[in-house]
Structures are given as C-alpha cells and as structure tokens.
Amino acid sequence: MNANSSGPGPAPHSAIEDAQGLLIGCLMVALAVCLFREAGLFTGGTTGVAFLLHYLAGYPLGAVLFVINLPFYVFGWRRLGRVFTLKTFAAVALLSLYVEVLPLWIGFSHLNAAFAAVMAGLLAGTGILILIRHGASLGGVTITAIYLQKTRGWRAGNVQMAVDLVILLAALAATDPRKALLSLLGAVAVNLVIGVNHRTDRYYGV
C-alpha cells in the first residue's frame, strides 16, 4: 500500500496484538541489555543513563531504568496522549522486570564484545521498532524523538542517535576507550534499524 492508493485505511491493532507487541518487543530489548551488560558495554537513551548509575554506583539496573523514566511520562501524557503514555509505562515496567529476571534464565560462558555490541544493537532496535509500531516506547529519549518526528518531521532515528552520542561520550568516564567505541557501534546498530524501518511515509499501521 502506498500513500497515493485509495480504499479503506489500515486496521488498528487489537488489544491482543498490542499486548504481544509489548511482551515480545520488551523481551528483545531486555536480551540486548543482558548482552550489553555481560560485555561491560553501554547503550544510549535513558537505558544508557541507567547503565552509568549501575556501573558507577552499583544500583540495580532494572529499578534505575524504571525510576529515571518517571518524569518523561508527564511530557508524554501532555504531548502524545494518554494511550501512548500508558503503553509506554507498561513497556518500561515490563523491561525493568525482564532485565532483572533474564540473568536467572540465561548465562554466557564466552561472549565476544564486538559481536555483543552489534547483536545487542540489532535486537534493541528491532524491539524498539515493534514497540513504536504498537503505539508505545521505552520512555525518555524515545518519547522526545517520536514527538519531534510527529511535530517537526525530524527522523526519530536521527534524533535518537544524536542523544545517544552525548550519553556514550559521558560513558568514557566509566569505561575504557575500546569499550566506549564498541558501545558506539552498538548504538549505530540500534539506530540503523530504527532509522531505516521507522518511516511515516512507508508504515501505515497504528
């Protein structure tokens, strides 16, 4: 279907479809977070800030991730609507739970850091894309990026990448240059998936 075609508009996602989107999307991102953490790497967005606090202060990653997103819900409620904000709240809560539970289910005897950066980035980007297409996000930077795409026409992936770069530069204070560069590689993979696949002129589902 293209922008010039006639006929009925796209059918909205059902509640069951949205539920599976949140469950699967958050699980993919949580697995990415586990890969990043196992390799001692960072990622961008509010998750990157949570990683900084986790590495530097030893706070539980899932709990920090949930708490630091709380202020963004007010902005999301006012600018992007009640439904989007409630879905985002559910997604962040689910991700926070997954991040704490997954290490009880999986472990790594060997993990190449470069592979972890790329694979985690692709997983996280795909999971975030699923959430966006079901009217949700993982809060923080993503809320701002979606708002700017809707109101200014700025590509969400480009906005996310710019903020991620700032956060990853800050990560230099908590890690060595090699891990910082690998973390940057992971951020590029995340935003490549989002930037290529999340385009309002191509996707018409709601």
N, CA, C and O of each residue as an XYZ file, in Angstrom:
824
protein
N       0.847     -1.198      0.000
C       0.000      0.000      0.000
C       0.878      1.243      0.000
O       1.823      1.330      0.784
N       0.574      2.224     -0.887
C       1.352      3.448     -0.894
C       0.482      4.630     -0.555
O      -0.738      4.512     -0.435
N       1.119      5.764     -0.404
C       0.428      6.952      0.090
C      -0.632      7.432     -0.879
O      -1.545      8.150     -0.471
N      -0.545      7.058     -2.164
C      -1.497      7.551     -3.152
C      -2.626      6.579     -3.437
O      -3.518      6.884     -4.228
N      -2.602      5.415     -2.806
C      -3.632      4.430     -3.090
C      -4.930      4.810     -2.420
O      -4.931      5.478     -1.386
N      -6.043      4.384     -3.007
C      -7.354      4.656     -2.437
C      -7.841      3.428     -1.701
O      -7.202      2.376     -1.745
N      -8.969      3.555     -1.025
C      -9.515      2.433     -0.291
C      -9.484      2.692      1.189
O      -9.050      3.754      1.636
N      -9.951      1.710      1.961
C     -10.005      1.884      3.411
C      -8.625      2.010      4.022
O      -7.643      1.471      3.509
N      -8.572      2.733      5.129
C      -7.309      2.902      5.830
C      -6.921      1.626      6.548
O      -7.704      0.678      6.599
N      -5.723      1.595      7.102
C      -5.251      0.398      7.789
C      -6.055      0.114      9.044
O      -6.479      1.038      9.739
N      -6.265     -1.155      9.334
C      -6.988     -1.542     10.548
C      -6.099     -1.326     11.757
O      -4.911     -1.642     11.707
N      -6.644     -0.794     12.840
C      -5.826     -0.592     14.041
C      -5.471     -1.926     14.681
O      -6.163     -2.925     14.483
N      -4.392     -1.934     15.444
C      -4.026     -3.137     16.171
C      -5.062     -3.416     17.256
O      -5.584     -2.492     17.881
N      -5.350     -4.685     17.472
C      -6.253     -5.072     18.549
C      -5.500     -5.036     19.877
O      -4.276     -4.910     19.907
N      -6.249     -5.148     20.971
C      -5.620     -5.158     22.295
C      -4.679     -6.343     22.450
O      -3.618     -6.217     23.061
N      -5.061     -7.497     21.899
C      -4.209     -8.681     21.974
C      -2.935     -8.474     21.165
O      -1.851     -8.861     21.600
N      -3.064     -7.863     19.989
C      -1.888     -7.577     19.166
C      -0.948     -6.609     19.878
O       0.270     -6.783     19.849
N      -1.518     -5.593     20.515
C      -0.680     -4.650     21.266
C       0.023     -5.340     22.432
O       1.192     -5.071     22.708
N      -0.700     -6.235     23.116
C      -0.114     -6.942     24.258
C       1.071     -7.791     23.823
O       2.121     -7.772     24.465
N       0.904     -8.546     22.721
C       2.029     -9.371     22.273
C       3.178     -8.499     21.766
O       4.345     -8.871     21.891
N       2.845     -7.334     21.193
C       3.890     -6.427     20.746
C       4.740     -5.945     21.912
O       5.967     -5.903     21.816
N       4.086     -5.578     23.022
C       4.818     -5.133     24.203
C       5.627     -6.275     24.815
O       6.779     -6.080     25.202
N       5.034     -7.456     24.905
C       5.731     -8.588     25.509
C       6.972     -8.985     24.711
O       8.041     -9.207     25.280
N       6.820     -9.071     23.389
C       7.933     -9.503     22.543
C       8.960     -8.395     22.364
O      10.163     -8.644     22.449
N       8.494     -7.171     22.116
C       9.417     -6.061     21.927
C      10.288     -5.835     23.152
O      11.500     -5.654     23.031
N       9.677     -5.844     24.332
C      10.440     -5.637     25.567
C      11.394     -6.791     25.833
O      12.490     -6.582     26.352
N      10.986     -8.013     25.481
C      11.863     -9.163     25.678
C      13.113     -9.049     24.810
O      14.214     -9.370     25.259
N      12.947     -8.594     23.569
C      14.097     -8.427     22.677
C      15.048     -7.359     23.209
O      16.266     -7.535     23.180
N      14.488     -6.252     23.694
C      15.337     -5.202     24.249
C      16.026     -5.686     25.528
O      17.196     -5.377     25.752
N      15.318     -6.435     26.358
C      15.915     -6.946     27.595
C      17.068     -7.894     27.301
O      18.085     -7.866     27.993
N      16.919     -8.731     26.283
C      18.016     -9.616     25.898
C      19.211     -8.801     25.415
O      20.360     -9.142     25.696
N      18.933     -7.718     24.684
C      20.004     -6.823     24.254
C      20.720     -6.211     25.454
O      21.948     -6.128     25.472
N      19.958     -5.786     26.447
C      20.549     -5.202     27.658
C      21.439     -6.223     28.362
O      22.509     -5.876     28.863
N      21.001     -7.475     28.401
C      21.816     -8.525     29.014
C      23.137     -8.707     28.273
O      24.181     -8.897     28.898
N      23.094     -8.651     26.938
C      24.316     -8.763     26.144
C      25.250     -7.583     26.411
O      26.453     -7.761     26.603
N      24.683     -6.380     26.420
C      25.492     -5.195     26.713
C      26.146     -5.309     28.090
O      27.339     -5.052     28.245
N      25.358     -5.693     29.072
C      25.865     -5.756     30.450
C      26.929     -6.843     30.594
O      27.945     -6.635     31.258
N      26.698     -7.993     29.977
C      27.658     -9.094     30.071
C      29.006     -8.710     29.466
O      30.057     -9.128     29.950
N      28.961     -7.897     28.386
C      30.196     -7.466     27.722
C      30.783     -6.201     28.340
O      31.834     -5.729     27.906
N      30.109     -5.646     29.353
C      30.601     -4.427     30.003
C      30.440     -3.195     29.145
O      31.221     -2.251     29.261
N      29.423     -3.190     28.270
C      29.213     -2.089     27.347
C      28.053     -1.214     27.797
O      27.363     -1.522     28.769
N      27.852     -0.127     27.079
C      26.775      0.812     27.342
C      25.838      0.843     26.143
O      26.128      0.283     25.085
N      24.725      1.502     26.336
C      23.863      1.827     25.214
C      23.367      3.257     25.415
O      23.742      3.914     26.386
N      22.527      3.739     24.503
C      22.096      5.123     24.598
C      20.765      5.274     25.315
O      20.267      4.339     25.942
N      20.197      6.474     25.209
C      18.900      6.763     25.807
C      18.936      6.704     27.326
O      20.004      6.728     27.939
N      17.760      6.627     27.918
C      17.687      6.528     29.372
C      18.274      5.206     29.867
O      18.721      5.110     31.010
N      18.272      4.191     29.007
C      18.907      2.927     29.376
C      20.408      3.133     29.575
O      21.010      2.535     30.466
N      21.009      3.989     28.735
C      22.422      4.309     28.898
C      22.699      5.018     30.207
O      23.702      4.738     30.863
N      21.824      5.934     30.598
C      21.965      6.614     31.887
C      21.841      5.601     33.027
O      22.578      5.664     34.011
N      20.898      4.666     32.878
C      20.736      3.623     33.893
C      21.992      2.763     33.994
O      22.398      2.376     35.090
N      22.608      2.464     32.847
C      23.865      1.708     32.850
C      24.950      2.463     33.615
O      25.682      1.868     34.405
N      25.056      3.775     33.380
C      26.058      4.575     34.088
C      25.884      4.460     35.601
O      26.852      4.231     36.327
N      24.655      4.618     36.069
C      24.387      4.533     37.504
C      24.618      3.113     38.023
O      25.079      2.917     39.148
N      24.294      2.134     37.192
C      24.505      0.736     37.578
C      25.991      0.422     37.724
O      26.408     -0.190     38.707
N      26.788      0.843     36.743
C      28.227      0.560     36.776
C      28.954      1.362     37.856
O      29.815      0.830     38.557
N      28.604      2.644     37.986
C      29.341      3.523     38.883
C      28.905      3.400     40.342
O      29.729      3.495     41.252
N      27.606      3.189     40.559
C      27.098      3.170     41.932
C      26.582      1.806     42.377
O      26.298      1.601     43.557
N      26.460      0.876     41.435
C      26.020     -0.461     41.800
C      24.527     -0.616     42.007
O      24.083     -1.628     42.549
N      23.738      0.375     41.583
C      22.291      0.270     41.732
C      21.727     -0.813     40.802
O      22.280     -1.038     39.726
N      20.635     -1.489     41.197
C      20.013     -2.490     40.317
C      19.566     -1.848     39.003
O      18.870     -0.833     39.012
N      19.959     -2.430     37.890
C      19.713     -1.822     36.584
C      18.222     -1.675     36.295
O      17.782     -0.626     35.825
N      17.444     -2.722     36.575
C      16.016     -2.662     36.282
C      15.305     -1.576     37.066
O      14.471     -0.856     36.517
N      15.628     -1.451     38.349
C      14.990     -0.445     39.194
C      15.358      0.967     38.748
O      14.498      1.845     38.686
N      16.635      1.183     38.438
C      17.074      2.507     37.982
C      16.395      2.866     36.671
O      15.953      4.000     36.485
N      16.311      1.910     35.769
C      15.673      2.144     34.480
C      14.223      2.585     34.644
O      13.751      3.465     33.924
N      13.524      1.974     35.587
C      12.119      2.336     35.817
C      12.005      3.735     36.411
O      11.167      4.525     35.974
N      12.832      4.049     37.396
C      12.713      5.317     38.129
C      13.069      6.513     37.247
O      12.358      7.519     37.265
N      14.151      6.424     36.478
C      14.590      7.602     35.718
C      13.653      7.941     34.573
O      13.740      9.032     34.011
N      12.763      7.030     34.217
C      11.803      7.322     33.152
C      10.547      8.021     33.667
O       9.757      8.524     32.869
N      10.350      8.061     34.977
C       9.117      8.617     35.528
C       8.827     10.055     35.070
O       7.683     10.340     34.718
N       9.800     10.970     35.057
C       9.482     12.352     34.639
C       8.995     12.469     33.195
O       8.260     13.399     32.864
N       9.396     11.541     32.343
C       9.033     11.641     30.931
C       7.564     11.300     30.685
O       7.017     11.645     29.637
N       6.926     10.630     31.634
C       5.527     10.276     31.429
C       4.627     11.513     31.430
O       3.612     11.549     30.735
N       5.003     12.519     32.207
C       4.215     13.759     32.235
C       4.247     14.418     30.858
O       3.214     14.830     30.332
N       5.440     14.512     30.285
C       5.578     15.089     28.938
C       4.809     14.255     27.921
O       4.089     14.799     27.084
N       4.963     12.932     27.993
C       4.276     12.056     27.049
C       2.767     12.178     27.143
O       2.078     12.182     26.123
N       2.248     12.277     28.359
C       0.795     12.394     28.572
C       0.272     13.675     27.919
O      -0.783     13.669     27.285
N       1.016     14.771     28.080
C       0.566     16.063     27.558
C       0.724     16.175     26.052
O      -0.123     16.770     25.387
N       1.799     15.611     25.500
C       2.133     15.824     24.094
C       1.732     14.688     23.172
O       1.423     14.922     22.004
N       1.730     13.454     23.679
C       1.487     12.307     22.805
C       0.252     11.510     23.196
O      -0.096     10.541     22.522
N      -0.410     11.903     24.270
C      -1.686     11.285     24.598
C      -1.638     10.236     25.696
O      -0.589      9.686     26.029
N      -2.829      9.984     26.245
C      -2.962      9.062     27.372
C      -2.623      7.624     26.984
O      -1.911      6.940     27.720
N      -3.124      7.158     25.837
C      -2.928      5.760     25.448
C      -1.443      5.462     25.235
O      -0.926      4.458     25.724
N      -0.764      6.352     24.496
C       0.668      6.159     24.261
C       1.432      6.126     25.572
O       2.307      5.280     25.754
N       1.117      7.029     26.483
C       1.845      7.113     27.747
C       1.607      5.882     28.608
O       2.543      5.377     29.229
N       0.376      5.392     28.657
C       0.087      4.194     29.447
C       0.782      2.966     28.874
O       1.286      2.126     29.619
N       0.808      2.864     27.554
C       1.527      1.752     26.928
C       3.019      1.841     27.209
O       3.675      0.829     27.458
N       3.544      3.050     27.169
C       4.967      3.249     27.438
C       5.299      2.902     28.884
O       6.316      2.265     29.155
N       4.445      3.320     29.808
C       4.638      2.968     31.216
C       4.679      1.450     31.385
O       5.535      0.918     32.092
N       3.743      0.757     30.729
C       3.707     -0.704     30.812
C       4.963     -1.320     30.206
O       5.507     -2.287     30.738
N       5.423     -0.751     29.082
C       6.615     -1.278     28.413
C       7.861     -1.118     29.282
O       8.664     -2.044     29.393
N       8.023      0.050     29.895
C       9.199      0.285     30.745
C       9.154     -0.622     31.978
O      10.178     -1.172     32.384
N       7.975     -0.774     32.565
C       7.843     -1.660     33.730
C       8.181     -3.097     33.347
O       8.855     -3.807     34.093
N       7.706     -3.516     32.175
C       7.973     -4.879     31.702
C       9.460     -5.067     31.418
O      10.036     -6.096     31.771
N      10.079     -4.082     30.784
C      11.510     -4.170     30.507
C      12.312     -4.243     31.800
O      13.249     -5.035     31.905
N      11.951     -3.425     32.783
C      12.651     -3.428     34.067
C      12.575     -4.803     34.724
O      13.547     -5.275     35.314
N      11.405     -5.442     34.616
C      11.238     -6.782     35.174
C      12.071     -7.794     34.408
O      12.779     -8.601     35.011
N      11.994     -7.758     33.091
C      12.772     -8.676     32.261
C      14.267     -8.573     32.563
O      14.953     -9.589     32.678
N      14.768     -7.343     32.690
C      16.200     -7.129     32.896
C      16.686     -7.806     34.175
O      17.819     -8.284     34.228
N      15.844     -7.851     35.198
C      16.232     -8.491     36.450
C      16.036    -10.003     36.410
O      16.748    -10.736     37.096
N      15.073    -10.476     35.612
C      14.742    -11.909     35.585
C      15.606    -12.689     34.600
O      15.995    -13.821     34.890
N      15.912    -12.109     33.446
C      16.628    -12.848     32.406
C      17.958    -13.447     32.875
O      18.274    -14.574     32.493
N      18.752    -12.735     33.690
C      20.011    -13.354     34.152
C      19.811    -14.649     34.933
O      20.743    -15.442     35.069
N      18.598    -14.867     35.449
C      18.307    -16.115     36.151
C      18.055    -17.253     35.167
O      18.102    -18.424     35.543
N      17.791    -16.916     33.929
C      17.439    -17.910     32.913
C      18.544    -18.198     31.910
O      18.613    -19.294     31.354
N      19.410    -17.216     31.677
C      20.461    -17.398     30.676
C      21.807    -16.937     31.231
O      21.872    -16.105     32.136
N      22.875    -17.496     30.670
C      24.217    -17.077     31.039
C      25.134    -17.252     29.843
O      24.764    -17.903     28.866
N      26.327    -16.678     29.911
C      27.271    -16.732     28.799
C      28.629    -17.203     29.314
O      29.230    -16.576     30.185
N      29.099    -18.319     28.759
C      30.442    -18.771     29.105
C      31.496    -18.057     28.270
O      32.644    -17.927     28.695
N      31.112    -17.596     27.084
C      32.016    -16.828     26.226
C      31.181    -15.865     25.392
O      30.176    -16.263     24.804
N      31.590    -14.604     25.339
C      30.862    -13.604     24.567
C      31.845    -12.590     24.008
O      32.467    -11.837     24.758
N      31.982    -12.571     22.696
C      32.836    -11.599     22.042
C      32.204    -10.220     22.154
O      31.030    -10.047     21.826
N      32.975     -9.236     22.615
C      32.418     -7.910     22.888
C      31.916     -7.223     21.616
O      30.878     -6.561     21.639
N      32.644     -7.377     20.508
C      32.219     -6.745     19.258
C      30.913     -7.364     18.762
O      30.012     -6.653     18.315
N      30.816     -8.696     18.843
C      29.573     -9.362     18.453
C      28.430     -8.916     19.353
O      27.322     -8.661     18.881
N      28.708     -8.822     20.668
C      27.673     -8.396     21.607
C      27.167     -7.007     21.256
O      25.964     -6.754     21.317
N      28.067     -6.105     20.890
C      27.667     -4.735     20.557
C      26.719     -4.718     19.365
O      25.669     -4.077     19.408
N      27.096     -5.431     18.293
C      26.281     -5.429     17.075
C      24.972     -6.184     17.292
O      23.901     -5.680     16.952
N      25.052     -7.386     17.854
C      23.848     -8.195     18.030
C      22.871     -7.536     18.993
O      21.664     -7.522     18.749
N      23.390     -6.991     20.083
C      22.515     -6.312     21.036
C      21.882     -5.078     20.401
O      20.706     -4.791     20.623
N      22.673     -4.348     19.605
C      22.121     -3.183     18.926
C      20.989     -3.541     17.982
O      19.966     -2.858     17.949
N      21.166     -4.621     17.204
C      20.123     -5.050     16.275
C      18.881     -5.537     17.021
O      17.754     -5.247     16.620
N      19.092     -6.270     18.097
C      17.957     -6.735     18.903
C      17.199     -5.566     19.518
O      15.970     -5.516     19.467
N      17.941     -4.628     20.098
C      17.296     -3.478     20.734
C      16.547     -2.638     19.709
O      15.421     -2.210     19.961
N      17.166     -2.401     18.554
C      16.494     -1.619     17.520
C      15.217     -2.269     17.050
O      14.208     -1.590     16.860
N      15.241     -3.586     16.858
C      14.046     -4.309     16.423
C      12.968     -4.276     17.493
O      11.791     -4.081     17.193
N      13.377     -4.469     18.755
C      12.398     -4.418     19.847
C      11.755     -3.053     19.979
O      10.544     -2.951     20.176
N      12.561     -1.992     19.872
C      12.025     -0.627     19.946
C      11.090     -0.353     18.777
O      10.053      0.291     18.939
N      11.462     -0.847     17.597
C      10.617     -0.663     16.418
C       9.257     -1.321     16.616
O       8.229     -0.742     16.263
N       9.246     -2.528     17.179
C       7.980     -3.207     17.468
C       7.124     -2.360     18.405
O       5.923     -2.202     18.188
N       7.750     -1.818     19.446
C       7.006     -1.006     20.410
C       6.442      0.247     19.755
O       5.288      0.601     19.993
N       7.244      0.922     18.933
C       6.778      2.125     18.255
C       5.565      1.814     17.387
O       4.597      2.575     17.369
N       5.616      0.706     16.675
C       4.521      0.356     15.773
C       3.272     -0.101     16.513
O       2.203     -0.230     15.917
N       3.408     -0.343     17.810
C       2.230     -0.650     18.621
C       1.888      0.512     19.548
O       1.210      0.335     20.560
N       2.368      1.702     19.189
C       1.986      2.906     19.924
C       2.592      3.025     21.285
O       1.970      3.581     22.189
N       3.818      2.508     21.467
C       4.483      2.583     22.762
C       5.946      2.937     22.536
O       6.396      3.064     21.397
N       6.672      3.091     23.613
C       8.109      3.353     23.542
C       8.729      2.888     24.843
O       8.046      2.333     25.703
N      10.035      3.117     24.985
C      10.708      2.820     26.245
C      11.020      4.090     27.014
O      11.970      4.143     27.795
N      10.205      5.114     26.783
C      10.297      6.338     27.557
C      11.470      7.206     27.161
O      12.113      6.984     26.135
N      11.738      8.198     27.990
C      12.918      9.025     27.843
C      13.117      9.635     26.475
O      12.255     10.347     25.961
N      14.276      9.343     25.891
C      14.665      9.910     24.608
C      13.706      9.510     23.510
O      13.418     10.309     22.619
N      13.204      8.278     23.560
C      12.304      7.804     22.507
C      11.023      8.620     22.465
O      10.516      8.913     21.382
N      10.486      8.993     23.630
C       9.294      9.843     23.668
C       9.573     11.158     22.952
O       8.772     11.616     22.137
N      10.714     11.757     23.264
C      11.084     13.028     22.633
C      11.285     12.861     21.137
O      10.853     13.709     20.356
N      11.939     11.773     20.726
C      12.208     11.534     19.306
C      10.909     11.353     18.521
O      10.767     11.893     17.424
N       9.970     10.604     19.072
C       8.692     10.390     18.388
C       7.913     11.693     18.297
O       7.296     11.981     17.272
N       7.939     12.489     19.374
C       7.253     13.770     19.364
C       7.814     14.688     18.281
O       7.053     15.328     17.554
N       9.145     14.756     18.169
C       9.775     15.611     17.161
C       9.507     15.102     15.750
O       9.390     15.895     14.816
N       9.408     13.782     15.590
C       9.081     13.262     14.264
C       7.653     13.646     13.870
O       7.394     13.994     12.718
N       6.730     13.580     14.831
C       5.338     13.900     14.536
C       5.114     15.389     14.329
O       4.298     15.779     13.494
N       5.825     16.229     15.077
C       5.564     17.666     15.027
C       6.503     18.433     14.103
O       6.111     19.444     13.521
N       7.748     17.958     13.964
C       8.746     18.681     13.166
C       9.170     17.936     11.909
O       9.823     18.503     11.032
N       8.797     16.664     11.827
C       9.221     15.869     10.685
C      10.644     15.356     10.790
O      11.187     14.835      9.815
N      11.258     15.494     11.958
C      12.624     15.003     12.149
C      12.582     13.480     12.286
O      11.719     12.948     12.984
N      13.500     12.780     11.631
C      13.535     11.328     11.710
C      13.862     10.903     13.138
O      14.838     11.366     13.729
N      13.025     10.008     13.685
C      13.210      9.567     15.073
C      14.574      8.932     15.279
O      15.206      9.139     16.315
N      15.038      8.152     14.292
C      16.341      7.509     14.420
C      17.476      8.496     14.518
O      18.430      8.278     15.264
N      17.383      9.603     13.757
C      18.440     10.619     13.789
C      18.488     11.338     15.137
O      19.565     11.590     15.678
N      17.308     11.666     15.674
C      17.243     12.325     16.982
C      17.816     11.411     18.060
O      18.608     11.833     18.903
N      17.391     10.142     18.009
C      17.866      9.178     18.999
C      19.385      9.036     18.928
O      20.061      8.980     19.955
N      19.909      8.980     17.717
C      21.341      8.790     17.553
C      22.131      9.974     18.116
O      23.171      9.781     18.746
N      21.641     11.196     17.893
C      22.338     12.383     18.384
C      22.421     12.369     19.910
O      23.472     12.662     20.479
N      21.327     12.032     20.564
C      21.323     11.988     22.029
C      22.191     10.841     22.536
O      22.903     10.974     23.532
N      22.118      9.708     21.829
C      22.923      8.559     22.231
C      24.416      8.883     22.203
O      25.171      8.431     23.064
N      24.830      9.658     21.223
C      26.241     10.036     21.126
C      26.689     10.815     22.362
O      27.781     10.596     22.887
N      25.827     11.728     22.818
C      26.157     12.512     24.010
C      26.291     11.603     25.227
O      27.227     11.746     26.012
N      25.356     10.670     25.382
C      25.389      9.764     26.529
C      26.611      8.856     26.471
O      27.244      8.593     27.494
N      26.941      8.377     25.276
C      28.088      7.485     25.143
C      29.408      8.221     25.381
O      30.371      7.627     25.865
N      29.453      9.504     25.045
C      30.642     10.296     25.370
C      30.816     10.395     26.881
O      31.932     10.343     27.397
N      29.694     10.540     27.577
C      29.755     10.584     29.042
C      30.226      9.250     29.607
O      30.833      9.204     30.677
N      29.944      8.161     28.886
C      30.337      6.831     29.346
C      31.850      6.647     29.353
O      32.361      5.738     30.006
N      32.565      7.502     28.634
C      34.025      7.423     28.625
C      34.603      7.555     30.032
O      35.685      7.046     30.327
N      33.856      8.251     30.897
C      34.332      8.432     32.273
C      34.235      7.147     33.087
O      34.864      7.023     34.138
N      33.444      6.189     32.599
C      33.214      4.976     33.376
C      33.808      3.719     32.741
O      33.693      2.628     33.300
N      34.443      3.865     31.575
C      34.977      2.685     30.904
C      36.193      3.069     30.085
O      36.564      4.241     30.021
N      36.810      2.085     29.463
C      37.988      2.346     28.649
C      37.570      2.708     27.228
O      36.443      2.414     26.830
N      38.462      3.346     26.449
C      38.105      3.792     25.096
C      37.610      2.674     24.185
O      36.710      2.899     23.376
N      38.179      1.472     24.299
C      37.749      0.363     23.436
C      36.283      0.020     23.676
O      35.512     -0.145     22.731
N      35.904     -0.084     24.954
C      34.508     -0.407     25.254
C      33.581      0.739     24.874
O      32.434      0.514     24.489
N      34.076      1.962     24.983
C      33.266      3.109     24.567
C      33.015      3.070     23.068
O      31.906      3.361     22.620
N      34.037      2.710     22.280
C      33.872      2.607     20.826
C      32.940      1.463     20.457
O      32.125      1.595     19.544
N      33.055      0.342     21.160
C      32.143     -0.768     20.897
C      30.708     -0.403     21.276
O      29.758     -0.809     20.607
N      30.562      0.359     22.348
C      29.227      0.828     22.734
C      28.651      1.738     21.659
O      27.456      1.691     21.368
N      29.510      2.568     21.071
C      29.077      3.423     19.966
C      28.632      2.577     18.777
O      27.639      2.890     18.122
N      29.372      1.501     18.504
C      28.983      0.586     17.428
C      27.597     -0.001     17.685
O      26.782     -0.122     16.771
N      27.346     -0.361     18.934
C      26.019     -0.868     19.292
C      24.935      0.159     19.086
O      23.847     -0.173     18.614
N      25.215      1.419     19.435
C      24.233      2.490     19.247
C      23.946      2.718     17.771
O      22.808      2.990     17.389
N      24.982      2.606     16.939
C      24.782      2.740     15.491
C      23.855      1.632     14.988
O      22.972      1.881     14.167
N      24.059      0.406     15.482
C      23.206     -0.711     15.075
C      21.752     -0.489     15.494
O      20.831     -0.759     14.724
N      21.552      0.005     16.719
C      20.191      0.312     17.196
C      19.502      1.298     16.261
O      18.388      1.060     15.794
N      20.180      2.398     16.000
C      19.561      3.477     15.249
C      19.491      3.200     13.758
O      18.672      3.794     13.057
N      20.341      2.304     13.263
C      20.230      1.876     11.876
C      18.912      1.160     11.645
O      18.219      1.420     10.661
N      18.567      0.259     12.555
C      17.304     -0.472     12.437
C      16.115      0.485     12.502
O      15.194      0.396     11.690
N      16.140      1.405     13.478
C      15.024      2.339     13.639
C      14.955      3.315     12.469
O      13.878      3.560     11.925
N      16.102      3.871     12.080
C      16.126      4.872     11.031
C      15.676      4.346      9.686
O      14.986      5.048      8.947
N      16.059      3.111      9.353
C      15.699      2.536      8.059
C      14.249      2.071      8.034
O      13.569      2.204      7.017
N      13.777      1.530      9.145
C      12.472      0.865      9.143
C      11.322      1.696      9.696
O      10.164      1.384      9.420
N      11.604      2.746     10.471
C      10.507      3.552     11.005
C      10.366      4.830     10.193
O      10.997      5.846     10.486
N       9.527      4.760      9.167
C       9.281      5.916      8.317
C       7.772      6.087      8.153
O       7.070      5.166      7.737
N       7.291      7.282      8.487
C       5.851      7.521      8.421
C       5.313      7.483      7.001
O       4.111      7.306      6.808
N       6.181      7.647      5.992
C       5.703      7.581      4.618
C       5.653      6.150      4.076
O       5.260      5.929      2.931
N       6.055      5.174      4.913
C       6.023      3.777      4.482
C       5.107      2.930      5.322
O       4.456      2.018      4.813
N       5.049      3.222      6.616
C       4.275      2.352      7.511
C       2.961      3.017      7.872
O       2.936      4.176      8.284
N       1.865      2.277      7.717
C       0.546      2.872      7.924
C      -0.251      2.178      9.025
O      -1.426      2.490      9.221
N       0.354      1.260      9.734
C      -0.344      0.646     10.855
C      -0.390      1.586     12.032
O       0.444      2.484     12.143
N      -1.350      1.394     12.910
C      -1.465      2.215     14.120
C      -1.608      1.323     15.329
O      -1.718      1.817     16.451
